[in-house]
Amino acid sequence: MQSSFRDFLYAPDHPRVARLRGLDARSYAEEAKTDSFAGPMIEGWQKLYPAPFVGVTNDGVIRPGLFSLAEARPGEEAPTAEMVAAAGKLLATASAEQRNRLSYAADAHEWQSWANPEFMQHDTGLRLEDLDPAVRDAALAVVEASLSPEGYALARNLMRINGFLGELVELPELMNEYSYNFALYGEPSETEPWGWQLFGHHLALNCLVAGTQLVLSPMFLGAEPDVIDAGPHKGVKVFKERISVARDLMASLPEFLRGEALSFAEMVDPAMPEGRLHPGDERHLAGCFQDNRVIPYEGILAGSLPPESLALFDRLVEDFVAALPAGPRAARLREIREHFGETRFSWIGGWQGEDAFYFRIQSPVVVMELDHHTGVFLNNDTPAPFHMHTVLRTPNGNDYGRALVRQSQGS
């Protein structure tokens, strides 16, 4: 029988939730520093944040020549004009003080300040919940202009799930639909690089457009729980297709390939080396503040997959990049497929029924991860399919479109 997230709700007077009543993201940020769970995690991230951006690699060495500042191919163009118009409306709607707080340079270090917990580690840009509806809606219109319809719908549904969770555990000041920060980077332009960032609990989007090219990375999408079963947004479900295709892919592999793909049989495996499990990220490696992470390749090559499995693998890749608008999505898929000969697929955990699992797709141009997690505001102490984190990165220096920005600056 499939378990429900409602089987794992804390009692309202349980210390895990009761001690947080009345706290918002800013006040909890201070409280979290002394928390036995969050404190060490925050301390580790504080040490990583100051490091200059290099980029995720597989061996510590940036591979040159992967990303070129050039006109997009026909049919692969970004919706740049629509993005510029939406950003212009936001700047016209915001006050002078808000515009000043909202805006950073295109290569600002603050790009790297995003995080996915419910507490606010860096108060970058403007907080949506603090804004008048007109300014908030104008900020979200920039996001909408930059994503595919399904990508924007997913982002908004993750925000709604966050609000749903806040109501479930009676912490609406800490977690609500607008518990997110938004910032602009660079001057909105149809020719020069600029972008935006939206981040908060279980959602972080970093988008840069350079002329007709668009980079949406790092992208963190997650949910706890993965459905809304009551209220005005009842019926919302997220990541069901991605998880189903991933299970089908593992099931389709010949036994010897499945064994080679399997890094660890258990989600918490005695064979894991020290440090493989992170208190917040659990198994995934490319989360917040991991901009310079060295992630060695693991698993099997995409080129070794039989045709049925390769088709499922390609569907999984398509689902990860579905948030991109049509033109940049076509460009990204082409870029990823051109490197299938160097692309690795690895897995941790089971793949049948309701088994929790982790997988990673990794190549010179992409890192994609999905990890099922233990409870944070639900009390499941083992990973469960109703709480997941997903990450998409552009390794070798092009997270935040940084390779394109540097080329535009002549560096």
QUIRAKA-V57258 format. One record per residue. RES is the residue in one small letter. SS is DSSP state (A for helix, B for strand, O for the rest). PHI is phi in whole degrees, 0 to 359 (none if undefined). PSI is psi in radians with two decimals (* if undefined). Layout:
# QUIRAKA-V57258
res: (RES & RES)
ss: (SS & SS)
phi: (PHI & PHI)
psi: (PSI & PSI)
This chain:
# QUIRAKA-V57258
res: (m & q & s & s & f & r & d & f & l & y & a & p & d & h & p & r & v & a & r & l & r & g & l & d & a & r & s & y & a & e & e & a & k & t & d & s & f & a & g & p & m & i & e & g & w & q & k & l & y & p & a & p & f & v & g & v & t & n & d & g & v & i & r & p & g & l & f & s & l & a & e & a & r & p & g & e & e & a & p & t & a & e & m & v & a & a & a & g & k & l & l & a & t & a & s & a & e & q & r & n & r & l & s & y & a & a & d & a & h & e & w & q & s & w & a & n & p & e & f & m & q & h & d & t & g & l & r & l & e & d & l & d & p & a & v & r & d & a & a & l & a & v & v & e & a & s & l & s & p & e & g & y & a & l & a & r & n & l & m & r & i & n & g & f & l & g & e & l & v & e & l & p & e & l & m & n & e & y & s & y & n & f & a & l & y & g & e & p & s & e & t & e & p & w & g & w & q & l & f & g & h & h & l & a & l & n & c & l & v & a & g & t & q & l & v & l & s & p & m & f & l & g & a & e & p & d & v & i & d & a & g & p & h & k & g & v & k & v & f & k & e & r & i & s & v & a & r & d & l & m & a & s & l & p & e & f & l & r & g & e & a & l & s & f & a & e & m & v & d & p & a & m & p & e & g & r & l & h & p & g & d & e & r & h & l & a & g & c & f & q & d & n & r & v & i & p & y & e & g & i & l & a & g & s & l & p & p & e & s & l & a & l & f & d & r & l & v & e & d & f & v & a & a & l & p & a & g & p & r & a & a & r & l & r & e & i & r & e & h & f & g & e & t & r & f & s & w & i & g & g & w & q & g & e & d & a & f & y & f & r & i & q & s & p & v & v & v & m & e & l & d & h & h & t & g & v & f & l & n & n & d & t & p & a & p & f & h & m & h & t & v & l & r & t & p & n & g & n & d & y & g & r & a & l & v & r & q & s & q & g & s)
ss: (O & O & O & O & A & A & A & A & B & O & O & O & O & O & A & A & A & A & O & O & O & O & O & O & A & A & A & A & A & A & A & A & O & O & O & O & O & A & A & A & A & A & A & A & A & A & A & A & A & O & O & O & O & O & O & O & B & O & O & O & O & O & O & O & O & O & O & O & O & O & O & O & O & O & O & O & O & O & O & A & A & A & A & A & A & A & A & A & A & A & A & A & A & O & O & A & A & A & A & A & A & A & B & B & O & O & O & O & A & A & A & A & A & O & O & O & O & O & O & O & O & O & O & O & O & B & B & A & A & A & O & O & A & A & A & A & A & A & A & A & A & A & A & A & A & A & B & O & A & A & A & A & A & A & A & A & A & A & A & A & A & A & A & A & A & A & A & A & O & O & O & O & O & O & O & O & O & O & O & B & B & B & B & B & B & O & O & O & O & O & O & O & O & B & B & B & B & B & B & B & O & O & B & B & B & B & B & B & B & B & O & O & B & B & B & B & B & B & B & B & B & B & B & B & O & O & B & O & O & O & O & O & O & O & O & O & B & O & O & A & A & A & A & A & A & A & A & A & A & A & A & A & O & O & A & A & A & A & A & A & A & B & B & B & O & O & O & O & O & O & O & O & O & O & O & O & O & B & O & O & O & B & O & O & O & O & O & O & O & O & O & O & O & B & O & O & O & O & O & B & B & A & A & A & O & O & A & A & A & A & A & A & A & A & A & A & A & A & A & A & O & O & O & B & O & A & A & A & A & A & A & A & A & A & A & A & A & A & O & A & A & A & O & B & B & B & B & B & B & O & O & O & O & O & O & O & B & B & B & B & B & B & B & O & O & B & B & B & B & B & B & B & B & O & O & O & O & B & O & O & O & O & O & B & B & B & B & B & B & B & B & B & B & O & O & O & O & O & A & A & A & A & A & A & A & A & A & A & O & O & O)
phi: (none & 290 & 281 & 251 & 301 & 292 & 288 & 237 & 281 & 291 & 296 & 305 & 265 & 292 & 304 & 303 & 255 & 297 & 288 & 262 & 302 & 88 & 274 & 255 & 298 & 286 & 290 & 290 & 302 & 289 & 298 & 295 & 298 & 258 & 284 & 294 & 272 & 283 & 304 & 298 & 296 & 298 & 300 & 295 & 292 & 298 & 286 & 279 & 302 & 292 & 296 & 302 & 291 & 240 & 127 & 291 & 222 & 267 & 217 & 89 & 240 & 291 & 275 & 280 & 80 & 276 & 231 & 236 & 282 & 210 & 296 & 296 & 293 & 305 & 87 & 245 & 286 & 284 & 279 & 298 & 299 & 293 & 295 & 298 & 297 & 294 & 293 & 298 & 294 & 300 & 295 & 286 & 277 & 287 & 284 & 300 & 296 & 294 & 298 & 294 & 285 & 286 & 254 & 226 & 291 & 298 & 249 & 297 & 297 & 299 & 312 & 277 & 274 & 295 & 207 & 253 & 290 & 283 & 273 & 262 & 276 & 226 & 268 & 276 & 70 & 248 & 270 & 303 & 291 & 271 & 265 & 298 & 307 & 296 & 288 & 300 & 295 & 293 & 295 & 294 & 293 & 296 & 299 & 298 & 293 & 262 & 249 & 289 & 305 & 288 & 293 & 294 & 298 & 295 & 301 & 293 & 292 & 294 & 296 & 292 & 298 & 299 & 296 & 299 & 297 & 301 & 291 & 302 & 259 & 60 & 228 & 291 & 289 & 275 & 226 & 217 & 297 & 241 & 279 & 219 & 260 & 229 & 218 & 252 & 233 & 84 & 271 & 308 & 206 & 275 & 234 & 264 & 296 & 201 & 191 & 211 & 216 & 229 & 209 & 174 & 295 & 66 & 206 & 214 & 237 & 235 & 234 & 235 & 242 & 232 & 65 & 259 & 265 & 225 & 241 & 243 & 183 & 291 & 230 & 244 & 229 & 207 & 197 & 213 & 280 & 259 & 218 & 247 & 250 & 202 & 89 & 295 & 251 & 306 & 105 & 295 & 223 & 227 & 67 & 296 & 296 & 299 & 291 & 296 & 295 & 298 & 298 & 297 & 298 & 298 & 295 & 281 & 287 & 303 & 303 & 292 & 288 & 299 & 296 & 288 & 286 & 280 & 285 & 215 & 284 & 248 & 295 & 240 & 252 & 303 & 280 & 293 & 289 & 302 & 92 & 293 & 260 & 255 & 299 & 256 & 281 & 53 & 269 & 283 & 250 & 247 & 280 & 297 & 66 & 252 & 296 & 244 & 295 & 266 & 238 & 298 & 294 & 220 & 88 & 251 & 282 & 303 & 293 & 271 & 283 & 294 & 307 & 297 & 290 & 296 & 295 & 292 & 302 & 296 & 296 & 295 & 299 & 301 & 293 & 294 & 257 & 295 & 288 & 288 & 296 & 306 & 296 & 299 & 295 & 299 & 296 & 294 & 297 & 299 & 300 & 293 & 294 & 297 & 251 & 302 & 295 & 245 & 266 & 251 & 233 & 227 & 216 & 228 & 97 & 270 & 218 & 256 & 54 & 257 & 304 & 279 & 204 & 228 & 218 & 222 & 249 & 215 & 211 & 298 & 243 & 204 & 232 & 235 & 226 & 225 & 222 & 278 & 239 & 288 & 283 & 248 & 251 & 245 & 258 & 291 & 263 & 233 & 303 & 226 & 295 & 268 & 225 & 220 & 240 & 233 & 224 & 233 & 233 & 247 & 287 & 59 & 96 & 246 & 300 & 60 & 60 & 297 & 297 & 288 & 299 & 297 & 295 & 293 & 268 & 78 & 245)
psi: (2.34 & 2.28 & 2.66 & 2.55 & -0.45 & -0.30 & -0.16 & 0.46 & 2.37 & 2.57 & 2.53 & -0.48 & 0.13 & 2.41 & -0.53 & -0.67 & -0.60 & -0.64 & -0.23 & -0.06 & 2.32 & -0.18 & 2.48 & -3.06 & -0.62 & -0.80 & -0.60 & -0.49 & -0.69 & -0.77 & -0.67 & -0.45 & -0.48 & 0.04 & 2.46 & -0.49 & -0.95 & -0.55 & -0.96 & -0.59 & -0.82 & -0.74 & -0.73 & -0.73 & -0.63 & -0.56 & -0.56 & -0.61 & -0.71 & -0.26 & 2.33 & 2.59 & 2.30 & -0.93 & 2.70 & 2.43 & 2.96 & -0.28 & 0.19 & -0.02 & 2.15 & 2.23 & 2.08 & 2.87 & 0.16 & -0.50 & 2.20 & 2.32 & 1.74 & 2.93 & 2.41 & 2.64 & 2.73 & 2.31 & -0.09 & 0.24 & 2.53 & 2.72 & 0.99 & -0.78 & -0.72 & -0.68 & -0.78 & -0.73 & -0.74 & -0.72 & -0.65 & -0.69 & -0.71 & -0.83 & -0.57 & -0.50 & -0.58 & 2.71 & 2.94 & -0.72 & -0.73 & -0.71 & -0.68 & -0.71 & -0.48 & -0.54 & 2.40 & 2.92 & 2.74 & -0.48 & 0.42 & 2.53 & -0.42 & -0.35 & -0.65 & 0.11 & -0.10 & 2.61 & 2.78 & -0.08 & 3.01 & -0.41 & 2.74 & 1.90 & -0.64 & 2.19 & 1.19 & 2.37 & -2.47 & 2.49 & 2.11 & -0.68 & -0.27 & -0.15 & 2.65 & 2.60 & -0.63 & -0.72 & -0.75 & -0.80 & -0.60 & -0.65 & -0.78 & -0.49 & -0.54 & -0.76 & -0.82 & -0.69 & -0.35 & -0.27 & 2.92 & 2.79 & -0.72 & -0.55 & -0.75 & -0.72 & -0.70 & -0.79 & -0.79 & -0.62 & -0.61 & -0.65 & -0.70 & -0.68 & -0.66 & -0.75 & -0.69 & -0.78 & -0.73 & -0.70 & -0.70 & -0.75 & 0.17 & 0.78 & 0.96 & -0.42 & -0.52 & -0.68 & 1.95 & 3.14 & -0.39 & 0.49 & 1.02 & 2.56 & 2.51 & 2.37 & 2.67 & 2.55 & 2.07 & 3.00 & 2.19 & 2.21 & 2.58 & -0.08 & -0.63 & 2.64 & 2.37 & 2.94 & -2.92 & 2.90 & 2.36 & 2.19 & 2.66 & -2.73 & 2.04 & 0.34 & 2.14 & 2.09 & 2.27 & 2.00 & 2.19 & 2.36 & 2.33 & 1.67 & -1.99 & 0.00 & 2.57 & 2.36 & 2.19 & 1.56 & 2.38 & 2.61 & 2.10 & 2.14 & 2.27 & 3.08 & 2.46 & 1.83 & -3.02 & 0.14 & 2.74 & 2.06 & 0.18 & 2.79 & -3.00 & -0.38 & 0.40 & 2.37 & -0.23 & 2.28 & 2.52 & 2.56 & 0.21 & -0.77 & -0.79 & -0.77 & -0.69 & -0.79 & -0.69 & -0.77 & -0.76 & -0.66 & -0.86 & -0.71 & -0.50 & -0.28 & 2.45 & 2.63 & -0.67 & -0.62 & -0.67 & -0.71 & -0.66 & -0.53 & -0.45 & 1.89 & -0.74 & 2.45 & -0.54 & 2.61 & -0.62 & 1.68 & 2.29 & -0.39 & -0.16 & 2.37 & 2.82 & 2.33 & -0.17 & -0.52 & 2.24 & 2.50 & -0.56 & -0.78 & -0.27 & -1.94 & -0.38 & 2.61 & -0.32 & 0.57 & -2.74 & 2.52 & 0.26 & 0.61 & -0.40 & 0.37 & 2.41 & 2.05 & 1.70 & 2.60 & 2.53 & 2.82 & -2.67 & 2.69 & 2.43 & -0.58 & -0.26 & -0.08 & 2.43 & 2.81 & -0.76 & -0.74 & -0.69 & -0.63 & -0.70 & -0.70 & -0.78 & -0.66 & -0.65 & -0.76 & -0.79 & -0.69 & -0.63 & -0.57 & 0.17 & -0.32 & -0.34 & 2.55 & 2.87 & -0.85 & -1.01 & -0.52 & -0.75 & -0.72 & -0.76 & -0.75 & -0.73 & -0.81 & -0.80 & -0.78 & -0.56 & -0.33 & 0.29 & -0.51 & -0.32 & 0.20 & 2.28 & 2.59 & 2.18 & 2.79 & 2.58 & 2.38 & -2.88 & -3.13 & 0.01 & 2.69 & -2.14 & 0.34 & 2.38 & 2.63 & 2.95 & 2.49 & 2.79 & 2.34 & 2.24 & 2.34 & -3.12 & -0.32 & -0.03 & 2.55 & 2.16 & 2.27 & 2.55 & 2.30 & 2.21 & 2.44 & 2.81 & 3.03 & 2.55 & -0.93 & 0.07 & 2.76 & 0.37 & 2.21 & 0.09 & 2.70 & 2.45 & 2.59 & -0.23 & 0.11 & 2.00 & 2.68 & 2.40 & 2.55 & 2.43 & 2.23 & 2.72 & 1.71 & -3.14 & 0.62 & 0.12 & 0.27 & 2.58 & 0.29 & 0.43 & -0.60 & -0.66 & -0.71 & -0.79 & -0.68 & -0.64 & -0.44 & 0.00 & 0.34 & *)
